[in-house]
Amino acid sequence: MIEHLPALQVVIPLLAAPACVLVRHPRAAWGVFALTTLSALVISTQLFVQTIDGGVLRYALGGWPAPFGIEYVVDAANALPLLLVSLLAVAVALYAPRAVEAEIERPRIYLYYACLCLYLAGLLGIGITGDAFNVFVFLEISSLSGYALIAMGRHRRALLAAFRYLVMGTVGGTFVLIGIGLLYALTGSLNMADLAERVPALYGNRALTASLGFIAVGLAIKAAVFPLHAWQPDAYSQASSAASVLLAGAGAKIAIYAFVRYAFGVFGTDFIGDTLPLAEVLLTLGVIGMLVGSAVACFQHDVKRLLAWSSIGQIGYIVAGIGLADVQGLTAAFLHLFNHGLIKGGLFAVAGIVMLRTQGSTLDHYAGLAKRMPGTFAALLLGGLGLVGVPLTAGFVSKWALAQALISAGQWSVLAAMLVSSLLALVYVGRIIEAAWFREPPAGEAAPAAPGMSVAAWLLVLLTLWIAVDSAGLADVAGVAARGLLGGAS
């Protein structure tokens, strides 16, 4: 059974989706989803343990050896994203029963869980596959199910948000497919390891340059990298509470991982850093993204939109780390990818709790939250401090790693932008804290949050605190991942 874990990581959630449709009953469908997320976490943890020291697991589907057949590959670089997705999925399973019951019409609940299973399968598939075309297939599985999850939001505006995401996501997927097609036309192969051996001989080929350009732009759309982020604020803010935890915490992160895998694992560092100015482009976009995303977040009145714009700024940090194209920068990018995924998932979980109790998500609905819902406010406060990067939070761990990488690379202007963005994060997090602590609560008492929702939010928050206290292990794994993608560079 152990040798089949890479395949089971994807097969189980794929089979769970039709199982949810067959059982139809809301509670039974939730049970299928919950067992699926638990199995995903167990498998991803086992894969993580087997690869943290630099080991690589390979699984040939159908017994067809690579490069002729489809191969699943697990190493430190994708073990981290797989673990992140699985952790968030388990949190959503704990969170979902009460949230879904309140926000989704009962006859559609089983379909909602089926879409969650498909979305989970798509994210895990992107993370684990070693086949270039399979990345596109799983990207579309996650996208199509994501459109449906967003469209099932509680307001009619969710339909418009889903449509905008569909239009831009279709463009992004088409770009990725064109890029993969060009790669196949040039090399005759779709296996990523095989492509990595064939591509260097084609450096200087214009079609190869175009291939990287199409893949980079397509995945940047999926990851909401500035300025290709227009779909994201509406999608995150209009999605139902349970879906937004997984969308905001993992969706963009897996797309970023896919880009890193293509850029460094297929095209190579020499092509990224020397042949093309892509590294400089990523640094520039990272700086603009972290400043614009954080600045716009400061002016949002709706907290879910504020958190969505915050994600655009935080993704800028990850993009800047990737743009350094060295071990320190890529290590910091992996650290922030994982840490921010947990932080933002926890914050959207808290936002869902507040929405369920106050029937809104504006700052006015957060008035007096600290007095009315002290446990929820504590989780919100700890998550918000993580976004700012206050010491003893997971956000500080990854931001400090990025700051060190920028100093080593002499990127002082990027470091200055990062500090300004962190100050802006203090402003928009401070606005939420001011409303929750210093404003008078409305008349009446708020009912306590549903236990499952509170447990899910606190699970993610406590994980970030654990990382902050004992970050050495995670940093080591991120370093192993970076060195592996950069060809063992020191």
N, C-alpha and C positions, 0 to 999 in steps of 0.2 A: 504493500500500500504506500509506503514512504516514497518509492520511486515515482509514483503516479501523482504526487502532490501538485506539481506544476500544472498538470492538466485539470485536476479536480478544482484548482483555484478558480478556473473559469467555467468549467462544465456545471458545477453545482448551482451557481446563480443563474446560468442559462436555463437549466431544467426547472429551477424554482419558479421562473416567470410563468410558464404555462401551468404549473401546479397551482399557483395562486388563482389563475383563471378557472381551473377545474373545480377547486373547492368552493369558490365564490363567496362563502361566508366571510364577513370582515375579520372576525377573530381568528378563524382558521387560516386565512390569508396572512394575517400578521404572524401567526405561529410559523408558517413556512418561511416568511421573510426573516424572522428572528433566528431560526435555526440556520438559515443560510448565512447570515452575518456572523454567527458564532463559528460556523465551520470555516468561513473566510479568515477570521482572526486566528484560529488555531493553525490553519495552513500557512498563513503569511508569517506568523511567529516562528513556526518551524523552519520555513525557508530563510527567514532573517537570521536565525541562529546558525544555520549551515553556511551562510555566506559572509558573516561579519568579519571573518579573518582573510577575506580575499578569495574564497572559494567560488566556483562557478558551477551551477547545476544546469544540465542540458536535457531536454526531453523531446524526442522525435515523435511527432504525432503519426499514428498509424504505422510506426516502425520504419517510415521512410527516412533515410539519413539525410542530413543537410549536405549540400545546399539544394537537393532535389525535393525534399519534403519540407513541411512547415515545422519549425523548431521553436520550442519555448526555452528561454534562457533566463536564469535568475542569478544575479550577482549583487554586490553591495549597492550598485547604482539604482537598481529597481526594487531591491528588498525594502528600502526606506519608503518609497511611494506606496508600495503594496501594503505595508504595515499601517501607514497613515490612512489609506482608504478603508482598510478593515476596521481600524479603531473608530473612525467616524461612523461607519455603517452600524457597528454595535451600539454606539451612542444613539443613533437614529432609531434603532429597534427598541431601545428603552424609552425613547422620547415619543414614539409615534402613536401609541394607542389613544391617548387622550387628545393629542394635537390633531390627529387625522379625524377622529370622531367629531371634533368641533369645527373643522374647516372643510371637510370633503363630504359631499352628499353620500349618504349610506349606500345607494345602489352602485356607486363608482369606487367604493373603497378597495374592493378586491383588485380592480384594475390599477388603482394607485400603487398598491403593493407590488403588482406585477411589473409596473414601470420602474419602481425602485430596484427590483431584482435585476432588470435589464440594464439599468444605469450602472449598478454595481458590477455586473458582468463586463460591461463596456470599459469601465475604468480599470478593472483588474486585467482585462485582456490587453489593453494598451500597455500596461506596465510590464507584462510578462512575456509578450511575444517577441521572438527574434526575427520575425519576417516583416519586411517593409510593407507589403500590401495588407497583411493582417492588421497593422497599426491603423490603416485607413478603415478597414471593416469594423474594428471595435470602436474607432472614433465615431463612426456613423451610428453604431448601436447606442452608444452613450448619448449622442446628440439627439437622436430621434426620441428616445425615452425622456431626455431632459426637456425637450419641447413640450411633451405631454405633461410632465410634472409641473412645469411652469404654468401651462394653460389651465390646470386644475386649481389654480389659486382662488382665494375667496372673493376677489373682485373681478369685474369684467375687464379691468385694465390688464389683468393677467393675460388675457387673450392677445392683446396688442403686444405685450412684452414678449410672449412666446413667438408671435409672428415675426417681430424684429429679429429675435434670436435665430429663428428658422432661416430668414433671408441671409443674414450675415454668416450663420453657421454653414449654410449650403455653399456660399462663396468660399469659405475657408476650407471646407471639405473638398471642393472641386480643385482648389489650388494644390492641396496636398496630393490628390490623385494625379494631377498633371505632373507634379514633381516626381512622384514615384514612377510614373510612366516613362518619363525621360531617363531616369536612372536605369530602368529595365532595358530601354532601347539601347543605351550605351554599354551596358555590362552583360545583359542576358541573365541576370540573377536578381532574386528578391531577398535572399538570406542576408541579414545585416553583417554577419561576420565575414561572409564571402564578399560582400560589397566593399567592406573596409580594405580588403586585399586588392581589389580590382580598381577602385577609384583613384588611388595615387597616380597611376599610369595615365590618367585622363586629365590631370591638372592642366589648366589652360584652355580646356575645351569649353566653348561658350554654352553648349547644351548642359554641361555639368553645372556651370554657374547658374543657368536659368533654373535647373532642377532644385538647387539649394534655395534660390530666391522664392520659388513657388511654395516649397515646403515650409520655409521660415515664415512667410506671410500668412499662409493658411493656418499654421499652428499658433501664430501670434493672435489671430482672430479668436481662435478657440480659447486662448489663455487670457484674453482681454488685455493685451499689452497695449499701452498708449502708443499711437492714437487710434488703435483698432478696437476700442473698448466700448463703443456706443451702445451695444446691446446689453451690457452687463448691469448697470445700475437698476434698470427697470426689471430685468430678469430676477436678480437677487431679491429685490424689494417686494415684487409681486408674487413670487413663488410661495407656496404654503410653508409653514414653519418647519416641518420635518424635512421637506425637500431642500429648503434653503441651507440647512446645516451641512448636507452632503455636497450641494452645488458650490457653496462658498468655500467650504473647507477643502474639497478635493478636486473639483472639476478643472479649474485652471491649473492646479499643480501638476496633474497628470499630463496636460498638454505641454506644460513647460518641460517636464521630464522627457516627453517624446522628442521635443526639439533638441534638448541636450544630447539625447541618444543619437539622433540623426547627425547633428552638427559635429560632435566629437567622436562618436563611435563609428560613424560611416564616412563622413567627408574628411575628418581629421583636423587636428589643431593647425597644421601648416596651412591648409586651405582656408581655414577660418581666420587665422591671424595674419597670414602673409599674402596669399593670393588675392583674397578679398578683404575689404575694410569692414567686414561684418562685426568684428569685435568693437570697433569704434562706434558703429551704428548702435549696437546694443548698449554701450555705455551712455551714449547720448539719449536714447529712448528711455533708459532706466532713470536718468537724472530728471528728464522732463516728466516722466510718469510719476515719480515719487513726489515731485513738487506740485504738479497740477492735481493729482489725486488727493493729496492731503489738503491742499488749499480749498478745493471745491467741497470736500467733506466738512470743512469748518462752517460752511454756509447752509448746510442741509438742516431742515426742520424735522424731517422724518428720519428716525434713528436707523431703520433698515437701509434707507438710501445712503445715510451717512456711513454706515458700515460697508456698503457696496463701494462707495468712492474711496473709502479707506483701503479696500482691497487693491484698487488700481494703484494707489501709492505704494502699498507694501510689495506688490508684484514688481514695482520699479527697483526695489532693493535686490530682488532675486535676479532680475535681468542685468543689473549692474554687475553683480557677482559673476554671472556667466560671461559678461563682456570682458572681464579681465583675462579670461582664457588661460588661467594658470591654476595650480593646485589650491592655493589659498582662496582665491576668488570662488572657484567651483565648490570648495568645501563649505564656504559661507553660504553659497546659494542653496546647497542641499540642506544645510541646517535651517535656514529661514523658510525654505519650502515646507519642511516638516513642522517646525514650531508655529509658523503662521497658520498652517492648516488647522492645527489643534486650537489655537487661540481664536481664530475667526469662527470655527465651528461652535465653540463654546459661547461666543458672543451672540451668534444668531440663535442659538438655543435659548439664551436668556431673553432675547428680543421676542421670541415666540411665546415664552411664558408671560411676559408683560402684555403682549397683544391679546392673549387668551383671557387675562384677568381684567384688562382695561378696555378692550375692544378697539385698540388703536396703537399706533407706533410712533406718534409724534413726541417731541420733547414735553409737550403739555401732559401727555399720558404718563410720563415718567415723574411728574411732580410728586414729591414726598415719598418716592419709592423706598428710600432708605428707612423710613419710619414704618411704612405699611408692609414692606416685604424685605426685611433685613437680610435674609439668606440669599435672595435673588440679587439684591444690591451688592452683597459681598462678592458674589461670582462675577457680576458685571464690573466691579471695581478692579478685581485682580486681572480679568481679561483685558480691560482697558489699559491698565498699567503695562501689560505685556505688549500692546500695540505701540505704546510710547517708547518702550525699551528701558524701563526703570530697572536698576539692579535688583537681583534676586527674582527676575522673571525670565521666562524662556525667550521673550523678545530681545532682552538685553544680551543673552548668550550669542544669538546669531548676528545681531547688529554689531557687537563687539568684534566678532570674527570677521565681519565684512569691513569694519573700520581698520583692523589690522592689515587685511589684504590690500585695501586702498592705500594705506600708508606705505606698505612694502613696494607697491607698484608706482608710487609717486603721483597718484591720482588725487591731488589735493582739492581740486574743484568739485569732484564727485563726492569727496568726504564732506565738504562744506554743504553741498546740497542735501546730503543725508542728514546732517545735523539740523538744518533748517526744516526738513521734512519731519524730523522727530519732534521739534518744537511745535510745528503745526498739529501733529498728532496729539500733543499735550493740550492744545486748544480745543480740538473737537471732542476729545475724551472729557476734558474739563467741562464742556457745555452739558454733557450728559450727567456728570457728577453734580454740577450746580443745580440742575433741575431736580435730580433725585434727592439731594441732601438739603438744599436751602429753600426750595419752594414749598408752599403749604400744600398738603395732600387734599384732594377733593373730599367732600363729605362722604361718610360711610366707610366701612371696612372692606378691604380687599380679601377675597378668599385665598387661602394658601394655594400654592402651586401644586399641580398633580405630582405625586411622589416620583413617578417615572421620569417626568420632564426635569425635575430638579436633580435627580440622580444623574441623568445624562449630562446636564450642563456642568455639574460639579465634577463628574468623571473627567471631562475634557480639561477643566480648569486645574484640577489637581495633577493631571498628567503634565501640564505645562510647568507647574511649580516643582514637580519632581525633576524634570529636565533642568530647570534652573539651578537646583541644588546639586545635582549629580549629572553634569553635562559631558563629562569626559568620554564616556562610552559612546554616546551619540556622535560626538565630534570625531572620534576615531573612525566610526563607520562612515561618516561623511567624507573623511579624508581618504579612506580606502576606495570609496566610490569615485572620488575625483581623480585619484591616481590611476584607477583602472580605465576610466574614460580617456585620460590623457596619455595612455600608453605607458603607464608606469613611471611617469615623470616624478621627480622629487619636489 
